[in-house]
Amino acid sequence: MDMAPPPEGGWTASLLLVTKFPVPGSSKTRLARGVGADAAASVAREMLRDLLHRLALDERLAAVHLILYFAPAERERDMRALIETLGETVQRRWDLVPMRPPEEEPAEQKTKTERLRSSDLGSLLANGLLQARERCGREPTLFIGMDTPHLDGGWLADALSDSRDEGCAVIHPSTDGGYVCLALPPSAPSIVFHNVRWSCEETFETQVAAIRAQGVDVSIGEAETDIDDEDDLRAWYIRACARQASLRERCPRTFQLAQALFPGRSRLRAPLLAVLVGVLAWLVWVATRRPDE
């Protein structure tokens, strides 16, 4: 199926959703330690489907070229089948690009530097940036993952707008030391992903340093929380049950699956809230009553 045509005036930016095809045993391995490999892969699948669906229909991203940058490359047929479950409109908004290392050094990196290993995420992201620019020209490019399925489309649109208007990179850290999104301006070379320490507490800091080393200013936004393990998923689900209806609205598939994994939380929700309301009412009465009462 062909992609939807660009809007009048062409694409104004690119968004790359970087992900792996969900497979039990290789997807969300930290989460799998708590809920099992099959359930972890199901969570990964629903998180991905929530993001694909919501971003494709978000009018604030209507002029943004959406790229699903996925691995492994041989799972392309499976990834297309996954998107087909979300309907034709969503399917036509996403450009599927298999994640491959660059076959040769990019033109911006012709100096005698050490070639990035093909297994290095940095080389794959650098190639993703180059492929996005081949499709859309030198427009702002935004990278996100699927570990934060509740990312708001307006938040992402603002990051792209700030990157274009200010000529800077915009990065939002995650609470575990990584980052949840990165918007790069047209001036940023692909080697901004060089010398970044991936999957550790220093990922955010080393990414910011790598961007600044190329003479690109960096604007740091507010932090967000990834869903990496069972505690993260449980905390996210508790937030969605207790007070944040927006999480349920943005991620209905993820919420339903979490509800099945943690069934006791929804049953306790109403009684717990009733107790809290009663306690608060008693505290107000104690604080306002007169001494002679």
KEKEFI-487149 format. One line per 4 residues: number of its first residue (from 1); their letters; for each residue x, y, z of C-alpha. Coordinates in steps of 0.05 Angstrom, whole numbers, always signed. Layout:
NUM	A	X,Y,Z ~ ...
This chain:
1	MDMA	+0,+0,+0 ~ +26,+69,-19 ~ +40,+122,+33 ~ -6,+181,+40
5	PPPE	+20,+239,-3 ~ +55,+297,+32 ~ +13,+358,+49 ~ +13,+419,+3
9	GGWT	+81,+450,+12 ~ +115,+384,+28 ~ +138,+353,+93 ~ +164,+402,+145
13	ASLL	+200,+351,+189 ~ +213,+276,+200 ~ +198,+232,+260 ~ +233,+166,+269
17	LVTK	+201,+116,+315 ~ +260,+69,+331 ~ +238,-1,+352 ~ +248,-75,+348
21	FPVP	+194,-123,+324 ~ +164,-153,+388 ~ +187,-226,+396 ~ +183,-267,+461
25	GSSK	+252,-276,+490 ~ +284,-216,+456 ~ +234,-160,+470 ~ +231,-122,+536
29	TRLA	+278,-172,+570 ~ +280,-133,+635 ~ +204,-133,+638 ~ +204,-207,+621
33	RGVG	+241,-223,+685 ~ +178,-202,+723 ~ +120,-219,+678 ~ +148,-272,+631
37	ADAA	+174,-270,+560 ~ +106,-277,+525 ~ +73,-223,+567 ~ +132,-176,+558
41	ASVA	+129,-184,+482 ~ +54,-171,+485 ~ +66,-107,+525 ~ +118,-85,+474
45	REML	+69,-99,+417 ~ +13,-59,+449 ~ +58,-1,+468 ~ +81,+2,+395
49	RDLL	+10,-3,+368 ~ -13,+53,+414 ~ +42,+99,+389 ~ +33,+81,+316
53	HRLA	-42,+94,+320 ~ -41,+158,+359 ~ +15,+193,+323 ~ -12,+175,+254
57	LDER	-79,+209,+271 ~ -50,+270,+308 ~ -66,+333,+268 ~ -7,+369,+300
61	LAAV	+39,+320,+263 ~ +1,+323,+197 ~ +60,+355,+161 ~ +112,+309,+193
65	HLIL	+138,+249,+153 ~ +130,+189,+199 ~ +183,+135,+194 ~ +181,+68,+229
69	YFAP	+255,+51,+235 ~ +255,-21,+257 ~ +298,-82,+268 ~ +311,-136,+248
73	AERE	+305,-122,+174 ~ +280,-192,+158 ~ +217,-178,+200 ~ +190,-127,+150
77	RDMR	+132,-171,+129 ~ +113,-182,+202 ~ +118,-107,+217 ~ +73,-91,+159
81	ALIE	+23,-142,+184 ~ +24,-109,+253 ~ +9,-41,+224 ~ -47,-69,+181
85	TLGE	-85,-86,+245 ~ -91,-11,+258 ~ -128,+5,+193 ~ -113,+36,+126
89	TVQR	-107,+108,+149 ~ -53,+91,+200 ~ -19,+44,+152 ~ -12,+97,+98
93	RWDL	+19,+147,+146 ~ +80,+105,+164 ~ +141,+95,+120 ~ +173,+29,+140
97	VPMR	+249,+32,+138 ~ +290,-29,+160 ~ +346,-12,+208 ~ +413,-25,+174
101	PPEE	+483,+1,+187 ~ +510,+48,+133 ~ +548,+11,+79 ~ +601,+65,+80
105	EPAE	+622,+125,+121 ~ +573,+183,+110 ~ +600,+242,+72 ~ +601,+283,+136
109	QKTK	+650,+232,+166 ~ +704,+225,+113 ~ +761,+240,+161 ~ +804,+182,+185
113	TERL	+762,+165,+245 ~ +747,+96,+272 ~ +688,+66,+236 ~ +629,+53,+282
117	RSSD	+615,-21,+291 ~ +554,-47,+253 ~ +525,-71,+319 ~ +531,-1,+349
121	LGSL	+465,+34,+357 ~ +500,+100,+341 ~ +515,+78,+270 ~ +443,+55,+260
125	LANG	+415,+121,+285 ~ +464,+160,+242 ~ +440,+121,+181 ~ +368,+134,+201
129	LLQA	+382,+209,+202 ~ +412,+205,+132 ~ +353,+165,+106 ~ +303,+215,+135
133	RERC	+340,+271,+100 ~ +339,+233,+35 ~ +263,+231,+40 ~ +249,+301,+67
137	GREP	+311,+343,+55 ~ +347,+378,+111 ~ +289,+389,+157 ~ +286,+378,+232
141	TLFI	+287,+305,+251 ~ +258,+275,+315 ~ +278,+208,+345 ~ +234,+171,+395
145	GMDT	+230,+100,+421 ~ +170,+57,+440 ~ +187,+52,+514 ~ +147,+115,+529
149	PHLD	+81,+102,+494 ~ +45,+161,+526 ~ +88,+214,+493 ~ +41,+271,+473
153	GGWL	+39,+291,+400 ~ +37,+365,+418 ~ +100,+355,+460 ~ +135,+324,+400
157	ADAL	+110,+378,+352 ~ +137,+432,+400 ~ +205,+398,+401 ~ +208,+399,+325
161	SDSR	+185,+471,+322 ~ +236,+494,+373 ~ +291,+457,+337 ~ +273,+491,+271
165	DEGC	+262,+561,+300 ~ +322,+562,+347 ~ +369,+519,+306 ~ +384,+476,+367
169	AVIH	+376,+404,+387 ~ +319,+391,+436 ~ +326,+331,+482 ~ +281,+304,+537
173	PSTD	+317,+258,+587 ~ +288,+196,+618 ~ +292,+184,+692 ~ +338,+124,+683
177	GGYV	+395,+163,+650 ~ +374,+156,+577 ~ +328,+200,+536 ~ +258,+194,+509
181	CLAL	+262,+240,+449 ~ +314,+279,+410 ~ +299,+332,+357 ~ +358,+350,+313
185	PPSA	+362,+414,+271 ~ +381,+413,+198 ~ +452,+435,+217 ~ +467,+374,+259
189	PSIV	+514,+324,+226 ~ +500,+250,+231 ~ +562,+240,+274 ~ +525,+269,+333
193	FHNV	+511,+196,+351 ~ +585,+180,+354 ~ +617,+167,+422 ~ +551,+159,+458
197	RWSC	+547,+106,+512 ~ +483,+68,+500 ~ +437,+32,+549 ~ +468,+59,+613
201	EETF	+461,+116,+662 ~ +508,+159,+620 ~ +470,+156,+555 ~ +436,+224,+563
205	ETQV	+499,+260,+586 ~ +543,+230,+531 ~ +491,+245,+477 ~ +487,+318,+498
209	AAIR	+563,+322,+498 ~ +567,+291,+429 ~ +518,+341,+401 ~ +553,+401,+432
213	AQGV	+620,+375,+406 ~ +593,+387,+336 ~ +577,+460,+352 ~ +502,+449,+359
217	DVSI	+467,+482,+418 ~ +424,+437,+462 ~ +358,+453,+497 ~ +341,+405,+553
221	GEAE	+267,+392,+566 ~ +230,+359,+623 ~ +244,+287,+642 ~ +197,+229,+629
225	TDID	+195,+157,+653 ~ +206,+97,+608 ~ +171,+30,+617 ~ +230,-17,+622
229	DEDD	+213,-68,+676 ~ +156,-94,+718 ~ +161,-38,+770 ~ +158,+14,+715
233	LRAW	+96,-17,+683 ~ +62,-25,+751 ~ +77,+48,+769 ~ +51,+71,+701
237	YIRA	-13,+31,+711 ~ -24,+58,+781 ~ -18,+129,+754 ~ -68,+113,+699
241	CARQ	-117,+83,+749 ~ -111,+135,+802 ~ -111,+203,+770 ~ -85,+207,+699
245	ASLR	-141,+192,+651 ~ -98,+219,+595 ~ -53,+158,+601 ~ -113,+112,+589
249	ERCP	-136,+153,+531 ~ -68,+156,+497 ~ -51,+83,+509 ~ -115,+42,+513
253	RTFQ	-82,-22,+489 ~ -25,-17,+538 ~ -73,+0,+594 ~ -118,-61,+580
257	LAQA	-59,-108,+580 ~ -31,-78,+644 ~ -100,-86,+675 ~ -97,-160,+658
261	LFPG	-28,-167,+688 ~ -45,-129,+752 ~ -119,-144,+763 ~ -121,-126,+837
265	RSRL	-107,-53,+825 ~ -172,-37,+790 ~ -214,-73,+843 ~ -180,-34,+898
269	RAPL	-186,+33,+864 ~ -256,+54,+886 ~ -251,+30,+959 ~ -183,+62,+966
273	LAVL	-207,+129,+940 ~ -268,+126,+986 ~ -222,+115,+1046 ~ -177,+172,+1025
277	VGVL	-236,+219,+1017 ~ -261,+199,+1086 ~ -193,+212,+1118 ~ -186,+280,+1085
281	AWLV	-256,+300,+1108 ~ -239,+280,+1179 ~ -174,+320,+1177 ~ -211,+381,+1152
285	WVAT	-262,+374,+1208 ~ -207,+367,+1261 ~ -170,+428,+1235 ~ -231,+473,+1232
289	RRPD	-271,+454,+1294 ~ -275,+501,+1353 ~ -241,+481,+1419 ~ -306,+477,+1458
293	E	-337,+427,+1411
